[in-house]
Amino acid sequence: MSANNKLAIVAIGGNALIVDEGHNAIPDQAEAAARTSRYIADIAEAGWNIVVAHGNGPQVGFILRRSEIALSEVPPVPMDYASADTQGAIGYMFQRALHNEFRCRGIRREVITMVTQVLVDRNDPAFGDPTKPIGSYMDENTARKLGALQNWQVREDSGRGWRRVVPSPLPREIIEIKAIRHLVDDGYVVVACGGGGIPVYENESGALEGAEAVIDKDLASSLLARQLRADMLLICTSVEKVAVNFNTPDERWLDSITLREAQDYRAQGQFGKGSMEPKISALISYIEDGGATGIITNPPNMARAIAGKAGTCLVLD
C-alpha cells in the first residue's frame, strides 16, 4: 500500500443490492451492485485504498428457500456453505461492476474477492440462545414440522409468521487477515468478510469446522478495520445520517458524535437493536481500539461523507 494512500473499510448492507420486492432477481441485484460501485469508485478516485465488506441476508434467505423447496430431492444447504456461496456470487457482482467502472474512469486498480472465514467461540452464549431469523416465513405448523425434520429451532417473528432462528456469535478473528493485508498492500481493491464472514470454530484438535450460525456484518467489518489498522470505517445504510429520538417530535439528525456520546446514546436505547445499534456498536469498537474515523451514511453520499460534507461521523472525544 502506498504511504500516501489511506485505507477505508466500506461495509455495504445486503439489502443495498435489492431495491424492492419487485427487483430482487439476480440481474436486478447486479444492476444495484453496479450503481453502488460508482460510489465506491468515487472513493478510489479520491486516492483511498479500499476493502469492501457486504451483507448477505436476503441472498442467504433465497438460497435457504430454494433448499427448503428441494428437500425431497436433495440434501439441505448448511449455513456456512450458504454464506460461502453468497461471498462468491456477490463478490463477483462487485468485481465485475468495479472493473467496468474503473475501466471507464481510467483507474488502474484491480479487484479481487477473498472467501473469508471468521473465527467464533464455540462456547459463545449465542449458541445457547439462537435469535437471528433466517429463511422464509412459514405458518406455525409448517415451521414446527420442518424444525423437527431438520433439527432447526423455529420461532414466531414479529407477528409476520414463523421462521428458523440461528445463533449470531461475536466475531473473534479473521482467518485470512494476512492474505487480505498482502493484497491491500499490493494495491488491490479487496472484497472480504462478505455476510460477516463464514462462521468457523476450532474443534478439540484445533481444526476449523463450519458453524450453523451467522455473524453480524457490521461487527465483522469493525474487526476487519481493527485488524488491518484501517484509517476509516464507513458503514452504509438506508439513511444519510443517524438520528436520536428517531420518529418522534424531538428527532435530531447527527452530523458528528463523540465516542462518549455514542456510548451514552446506546445505553439509553436510542438505536434499534436490529438496525442502527449494531452499526453504532461496530464504530464504537473501532474507535475504542484506536481507529481514526467512523462514518455512517447511505451509498450515494459515501464520497461526500469522507470529505466531511454528509453522513454522521464518530470520532474520539
C-alpha positions in Angstrom: 0.0 0.0 0.0 1.4 3.4 -0.9 2.4 5.5 2.0 0.2 8.3 0.5 -2.9 6.2 0.4 -5.1 5.7 3.4 -7.3 2.6 3.8 -11.1 2.7 4.1 -13.2 -0.3 5.0 -16.6 0.2 3.3 -19.4 -2.0 4.7 -22.4 -2.3 2.5 -25.7 -4.0 3.5 -27.1 -7.0 1.6 -30.3 -5.0 1.2 -28.4 -2.4 -0.8 -28.5 -5.0 -3.7 -32.3 -5.3 -3.6 -34.2 -2.1 -4.3 -37.6 -3.5 -3.6 -39.6 -6.8 -3.8 -40.2 -6.2 -7.5 -36.4 -6.0 -8.2 -34.8 -9.0 -6.4 -33.8 -11.1 -9.3 -30.1 -11.7 -9.9 -29.9 -9.2 -12.8 -31.6 -6.6 -10.6 -29.0 -7.2 -7.9 -26.2 -6.9 -10.4 -27.5 -3.6 -11.6 -27.8 -2.4 -8.0 -24.2 -3.5 -7.4 -23.1 -1.5 -10.4 -24.8 1.6 -9.1 -23.1 1.2 -5.7 -19.8 0.5 -7.4 -19.9 4.0 -8.9 -19.9 5.4 -5.3 -17.1 3.1 -4.3 -15.1 4.2 -7.4 -15.5 7.8 -6.2 -13.6 6.9 -3.0 -10.9 5.1 -5.1 -10.6 8.1 -7.3 -10.0 10.3 -4.3 -6.9 8.2 -3.6 -8.1 5.7 -1.0 -7.3 2.0 -0.8 -10.5 0.1 -0.2 -11.7 -3.1 1.3 -15.4 -3.8 0.6 -17.4 -5.8 3.1 -21.1 -6.6 2.3 -24.2 -8.1 3.9 -25.9 -11.2 2.5 -29.1 -11.6 4.5 -31.6 -11.6 1.6 -29.3 -13.7 -0.6 -28.8 -16.4 2.0 -32.6 -16.3 2.5 -33.1 -17.1 -1.2 -30.6 -20.0 -1.0 -32.3 -21.5 2.0 -35.7 -21.1 0.5 -34.6 -22.9 -2.6 -33.1 -25.6 -0.3 -36.5 -25.9 1.6 -38.4 -26.3 -1.6 -36.0 -29.0 -2.8 -35.7 -31.0 0.5 -37.5 -34.0 -1.1 -34.9 -34.1 -3.9 -31.5 -33.0 -2.5 -29.9 -32.6 1.0 -30.3 -29.1 2.6 -27.6 -26.4 2.3 -25.7 -25.8 5.6 -25.4 -22.3 6.8 -21.7 -22.0 6.3 -21.9 -23.2 2.7 -24.7 -20.7 2.0 -22.5 -18.0 3.3 -19.6 -19.1 1.1 -22.0 -19.3 -1.9 -23.1 -15.7 -1.4 -19.5 -14.4 -0.8 -18.6 -15.8 -4.3 -21.7 -14.6 -6.1 -21.9 -11.1 -4.5 -18.1 -10.7 -4.8 -18.4 -11.5 -8.5 -21.1 -8.8 -8.9 -18.8 -6.2 -7.3 -15.6 -7.4 -9.1 -17.3 -7.1 -12.5 -19.0 -3.8 -11.7 -15.9 -2.2 -10.3 -13.7 -3.5 -13.1 -16.1 -1.8 -15.6 -16.3 1.4 -13.6 -12.5 1.6 -13.2 -12.0 1.0 -16.9 -14.4 3.8 -17.8 -12.6 6.2 -15.5 -9.1 5.2 -16.3 -8.4 4.0 -12.8 -5.6 1.4 -12.8 -6.9 -0.8 -10.0 -7.8 -4.5 -9.8 -10.5 -6.1 -7.7 -10.3 -9.5 -6.0 -12.8 -11.3 -3.8 -11.4 -13.2 -0.7 -13.7 -16.0 0.5 -13.3 -15.2 4.2 -13.6 -17.4 7.3 -14.2 -15.7 10.6 -13.5 -17.5 13.9 -16.1 -17.6 16.6 -16.0 -19.1 20.1 -17.8 -22.5 20.2 -18.8 -21.6 23.8 -20.3 -18.2 22.8 -23.6 -17.8 24.7 -25.3 -17.1 21.3 -25.2 -20.9 20.6 -27.4 -21.5 23.6 -29.9 -18.8 22.5 -30.4 -18.6 18.8 -32.1 -15.3 17.9 -31.2 -14.4 14.3 -34.2 -15.1 11.9 -33.2 -16.6 8.5 -35.1 -18.0 5.6 -38.7 -17.7 4.6 -41.8 -17.0 6.7 -44.0 -20.1 7.5 -47.1 -20.9 9.3 -46.6 -22.4 12.7 -47.5 -26.0 11.7 -45.1 -26.0 8.7 -42.3 -24.4 10.8 -42.6 -27.0 13.6 -42.6 -29.9 11.1 -39.5 -28.6 9.3 -37.9 -27.8 12.7 -38.4 -31.4 13.8 -37.3 -32.9 10.5 -34.2 -30.7 10.1 -33.3 -30.2 13.8 -34.0 -26.5 13.4 -35.0 -24.1 16.1 -38.1 -22.0 15.0 -39.8 -19.0 16.5 -42.6 -16.6 15.7 -41.1 -13.4 14.2 -42.8 -10.1 15.0 -46.3 -11.2 14.1 -45.3 -11.9 10.5 -45.0 -15.7 10.7 -42.6 -18.3 11.9 -39.0 -18.6 10.8 -35.9 -20.6 11.6 -33.6 -18.9 14.0 -29.8 -19.4 14.3 -27.1 -18.2 16.6 -25.2 -14.9 15.9 -21.9 -15.2 17.8 -19.4 -12.5 18.1 -16.5 -12.4 15.5 -13.1 -13.1 17.2 -10.5 -13.4 14.4 -10.4 -13.2 10.6 -8.6 -16.3 9.4 -7.4 -14.9 6.1 -6.3 -11.5 7.5 -2.7 -11.9 6.4 -3.7 -12.6 2.8 -6.1 -9.6 2.8 -3.4 -7.3 4.2 -1.0 -8.6 1.5 -3.5 -7.9 -1.3 -4.2 -4.4 0.1 -0.5 -3.6 0.3 -0.2 -4.6 -3.3 -2.9 -2.1 -4.3 -5.9 -4.4 -4.9 -9.4 -3.4 -4.0 -10.5 -6.4 -1.9 -14.0 -7.7 -1.3 -13.8 -9.6 2.0 -15.8 -10.7 5.0 -19.0 -11.0 2.9 -22.0 -11.6 5.1 -19.9 -11.1 8.2 -17.7 -14.0 7.1 -18.2 -17.7 7.1 -18.5 -18.7 10.8 -16.0 -21.3 11.9 -14.8 -22.6 15.2 -11.9 -24.7 16.4 -12.7 -28.3 17.5 -10.9 -30.3 20.2 -7.9 -30.9 17.9 -7.7 -27.3 16.7 -9.1 -27.9 13.3 -11.7 -25.5 11.8 -15.3 -26.6 11.5 -18.2 -24.6 10.0 -20.9 -23.4 12.3 -24.7 -23.2 11.7 -24.7 -19.5 12.5 -24.5 -16.0 11.1 -22.1 -13.2 12.0 -23.3 -9.6 12.1 -21.7 -7.9 9.0 -21.1 -4.6 10.8 -19.3 -6.2 13.8 -17.2 -8.3 11.4 -16.4 -5.1 9.4 -15.3 -3.4 12.6 -13.0 -6.4 13.4 -11.6 -6.2 9.9 -10.9 -2.5 10.2 -9.2 -3.0 13.6 -7.0 -5.9 12.4 -6.0 -4.0 9.3 -5.5 -0.8 11.3 -7.7 1.0 8.7 -7.8 4.8 8.7 -11.6 4.8 8.3 -14.6 2.5 8.8 -17.6 3.6 6.6 -20.8 1.7 7.2 -23.6 2.2 4.6 -27.3 2.1 5.5 -30.5 3.3 4.1 -30.4 6.8 5.6 -27.9 9.6 5.2 -27.4 10.2 8.9 -28.0 8.8 12.3 -30.8 10.2 14.4 -31.6 10.3 18.1 -35.2 10.3 19.3 -36.0 8.8 16.0 -39.5 9.2 14.6 -40.6 11.5 17.5 -41.2 15.3 17.7 -37.7 15.6 19.2 -36.0 13.7 16.4 -32.5 15.1 15.8 -30.1 14.1 13.0 -26.4 14.0 13.9 -23.6 15.4 11.8 -21.0 14.2 14.3 -20.8 12.3 17.5 -18.1 11.6 20.0 -17.2 8.2 21.4 -18.7 9.1 24.8 -21.9 10.4 23.3 -22.3 7.3 21.2 -21.8 5.1 24.3 -24.3 7.1 26.3 -26.9 7.1 23.5 -26.5 3.4 23.1 -27.0 2.9 26.8 -30.2 4.9 26.6 -31.6 2.6 23.9 -31.6 5.3 21.2 -30.7 2.9 18.5 -32.8 0.0 17.1 -31.4 -3.4 18.2 -31.8 -4.9 14.7 -30.9 -1.9 12.7 -28.8 1.0 13.9 -27.5 -0.4 17.2 -25.1 -2.9 15.6 -23.7 -0.2 13.4 -23.1 2.2 16.3 -21.5 -0.7 18.3 -19.2 -1.5 15.4 -18.0 2.1 15.2 -17.6 2.3 19.0 -15.4 -0.9 19.0 -13.3 0.5 16.1 -12.7 3.9 17.8 -12.1 2.4 21.2 -9.3 0.3 19.6 -7.5 3.3 18.2 -9.5 3.8 14.9 -9.4 7.3 13.5 -12.8 8.0 11.9 -16.1 6.1 11.7 -18.9 7.1 9.4 -22.5 6.0 8.8 -24.3 7.2 5.7 -26.1 5.9 2.6 -24.3 4.8 -0.6 -24.9 8.0 -2.7 -23.2 10.1 0.0 -20.2 8.0 0.7 -17.6 10.2 -1.0 -19.2 13.4 0.4 -19.2 11.8 3.9 -15.5 11.0 3.6 -15.0 14.7 2.7 -16.9 15.7 5.8 -20.0 17.0 3.9 -22.5 14.3 4.7 -23.3 11.4 7.0 -22.7 11.0 10.7 -19.1 11.0 11.8 -18.0 9.3 15.0 -14.6 10.4 16.5 -12.7 10.1 19.7 -13.7 12.5 22.5 
